[in-house]
């Protein structure tokens, strides 16, 4: 066959179906999607209540209380950092709101703005510790984990502060066309952060910094600004989560969001984000969030012992980390 004929054959376009199949094969999340589908099949066979509309909406509502933070945590981990203080930040946000509204009579909209502004400032401080002083974010946020939790307890004396507001309660337990309001916040956060990560210079800079911070700096990217901003974003989402849980409980509470950091980081890792930075996606984290939420819901429906549930959660995260490490080593050898 002549060279020209070979070139003609190579230029023959594939069908849209074949092209879609090739893209699906190349998609990193195809394995997780298959596992998620398998989980849904197993749980639907084990419990007749799992696939009901009410239960699926309940899964979405519960997913919102850690998924919002998980989406932002994806950006943090992609940048090569981590934040383990988000649970304490949510608890402090709830406590601050209760103190502002109940103890000082601050109007609710003003109190919400003050809480989010405080969270942003604390997040920026954690990012600045890393950017300007070289303190690893694990250490900085470990200190914040302890300090913010203690501050939340100090502000409320570790007692709930009831908030009497039907409109505010609607944020945590209301519905729009049958869809839980927290699930709408989850969807809104997804849209905002996926646009940031995919369509903006800042989003591309996050991946560049996570892949090679030194090279990113030499190419003109402000590495310090990127690290500070991602820490601010995750702190703001933690505050929003704290406010939503406050609305659900109708009280400022320093005991909420226990284990939030675990679920958020776990969802991000399960979704395929590399702990070494430079790799991860919001779409992958969506599947990680749904996997964890469905798994927790299924174990409750099946009356699994609560202590056994913790064992299962830990085993799932360990398996995800092992797969993550294996894929990272494999890609480095290719």
N, C-alpha and C positions, 0 to 999 in steps of 0.2 A: 504494500500500500504506500502511495506517495505521501511525502511530508505534508503537502497541502491538504490531502484527504484527512490525515490525522487531525490537523488543525481545525478542519470543518467539523469533525466529529466532536472535538473538545468544546466547540462553541455551541453545540446543540443545547438549547435550554432544557432544564429538567421541568417536570410538571410541578405546579404549586404544591400538590400533595406530597410529592417526593422531597421537595425542598423543605417543607414543614417537618417531615420525618427526620431529615438530616439535622435540622436545627434542634429538634427534640433530643436526638441522640447525643448531640454535643452539649446540651444544657446540663450544667452541674447539678441542678436540683431535681433531675428526673428520678434519681434513686430515692430521695426523701419523699417525693410525691407518691411514688409507689408504696413506700412504707406507710404514709399517711392514709392512702386508700385502703391498704390492708388492715390498718388499725380500725378504720371505720367499718369495714366488713365484719371483722371479728366482734367488735363491740355491738354491732347491730344484731348479730346472731346470738350473742350472749344475753342481751337485754332488749325486750320489745319496746322499751321507752326511749332508747338512745336516739333513734332517728326521728322522733316526734318533733314537730315544729317548735313547741315550747322548750324542749330540751336543747335543741340547736341554738335557739335564741339565748338560752341561759349560758351556753358555752361561749357565745360571742360576748355576752355581758361580762362574764368572768375573765375572758381573755383580755378585755380592755384594761383591766386593772394591773396587768403587767406587760401587755403587748405595746402600749403606748411608750413605755420606757424602753422596751426591747428594740423598737425601731430606732430610737436615738442611740441606744447602746451599740447598735450595729456600726454607726458612724464612728463612735469612740474606738471600738475594737479595730475597725478598718484602719484608723489612723495610728494604730500601734499602742493605744492606751487602754485603760480599763477604769471603771468607776464602781466601787463596792459600797458607796454611801447612799445610793438612791433610796433604799428603804427608810433610812433615818431622815433623809431629806423629805420624803413624803409624810412621815410622822411629824416632823417639825412644821411643815406647811399646814397640816391639819391643826396642830396646836396653836400656831400663830393666828390662823383664821378664827379659831374659837376665842382666843384672847382679845383680838381686835373687835370682833362683833359682840361677844357676850360681856366682856369685862369693860370695854372702853366705848361701846356704842358706835363704832365706825361703820358707815354704810357698807353693805355687802360688796358692791362693785369696787369701791375704793380699797376694801380689805383684800379682795382678790388680786388687784393690781400690786398692792404692797407685798403680798406673799410671793407672787411670781417674780417681782423685782428683786426681792431678797434672795430667792433661789438662784436667779441669774448671777447675782453678785458673788454668792458663795461658789457657784460653779466656775466663774471666771477666776476666783482666787485659787481654786484647785488647779486650774489650767495654768495659771501664772507660776505657781510653785514648780510645775514641771517645765514650763517654757523658759523661765528666767533663772531658776535655781537648780534645775536638774533633779528635783525630787521625783522619784518614780510615782506615777499616779496611784499605783497600788498602795504605797505607803501613805501618800497624802489623803486618799479617800478612806483608808483604814482609820486614820486619825479623825477624819470627819464623821465616819460611821459612829464612833464612840461619842464624839463631842456633840453632834447634832441630836443624837438619841437622848443624851443627858439633858441638853437644852430643852428639848420637847417636854421631857418629864418635869423639868424645873418650872417651865412656864405654866403648866397645868396642875402641878403637884400630883401628876399621874392620875388625875381624875378627869372623866369626860366632861366637856362643856357643852350642854345641849343648845342647839341652834334651832329656834322656832321660826322656820321659814318654809312654807309649802313650795314656793317657787324654787328655792335652793335645793330642797329635797328632790325635786323633779330632775335635777342634773344627774343624780345617782341612780334613780329608780324609775324615771319616767320613760315613756315610749312615744315614738313618732311613727305613725302608720304601722304600729305593732313592733317596731324595731327599738331595742333598748337604747336610750340616749348615750350611755358609755360606748356602745358599739359604733355609734356615729362619730364620736370623738376618736375612736380607734381608726376608723376609715379616713377621717380628716387628717389625722397625724400621718397615716400612711401616704396619702396623696402629697402632702407638703414635703415630707422627707424624701420621697422617691423623686420628686421634681428637683429638689436640692441636690441629691446624689447623682442624678443622671443628666440634668439639663443645665447645670451651672458650673462656672469656673471653680467656685468654692468646693463643689462636690468632687470634681476631678482632682482638685488639690488634695483632698482627704486621702484618696487612693495613692496619689504620688508620695505624700508624706509617709503613709503607712508602708509603702513598698521600699522606699529608700529616702529617709529624711534628709540626708546630706546632699544627695543628688537633687532632690526637690528644691532645697535651699539654693544650690548653685544655679538652678534653672530660673530663679527669680521668685519662687513661691515663698511667702511669708510663713515659715513653719510655725513660729510662735503664735501667730494669730490663729492659724488653723487649730492648733491644740487647745487654745483658750476657748475658741468658739464651739468646738465639739463638746467640751466639758460644760459650757453654758447651756447648750441645747439639751443635753441629757438631764441636767439639773432642773431645767424648766419643765421637761416632761414628767420628772419625778414629782414636782410641785403640782402639776395638773392632776396626776394620779392621786396624790394626797387629797386634793380638793374634791375629786369625784368620790373617793371613799368617804370623805367627810359628809358629803351630800347623802350618800347611801345610808350612813349611820345617823345622820341628823345631829352630829355632835363633833366638836373638835376633840381629837383623841390622840394621845401619844403612843398608843399601843398598836396602831394600824401598820399595815405594809410589812409585817414580819416575813422575811424571806423574799421580799420583792427583788432584791439584787440577784438572788439565786435564780429565780424564774426568768428574769430578763436576760441574764448572761447565758443561761442554759438554752433559751430559745434562739439566741444569736449563734451560739456554737452549733446547735443542731441544724440551724439554717445554713451552715457552711462557711461562716466567717472564720478566717484564720487568726488564731491567737497571736501570731507573729506580726499581724497587720498586713495591709495591702490587698486583702481579698475578703469579699463578703457582699451581700446584697440585701436590700429591704425585702424583696420578693421571697428570698430564701428564709428570712426571719419570719415572714408571714406564715409560712408553712411550719416553722419551728414553734411559733405561738399556738397555732391551731393544733399541732401534735400534742403539746403539753396540756393545753386546755381540754382537749378531747380525752386524753389519757387520765387526767385527774377526775374528770366527770365520769368516765367509764368505771373507774375504780370505786367511786362513791356508789354508783348504781349497782355494782356487783357486791357491795358491802365488804370490800377489802379492808382488812385491819389497817387503821391509820398508821401504825408503825411500819407495817409492810409497805404502805404507800411510799413512805420516805425511802425505803430500801430500793423500790422500783425506780423512783425518780433519780436517785443517785446512780443506779446502774445504767439508766438511759443516758445520763450526762457523760458518764465515764465512757460508754460505748461511742458516743458522739465525738468525744475528745480523741479517742483512739483512731477513729476513722479520719478525723481532721488531720492528725499528725501523719497518718499513713498517706493521705492525699497530698499533703505538703511535701513530704519526702519524695513521693513519686513524681510530682511536677518539677521538683528541683533536679531530678536525675534525667528528665527528658530534654 
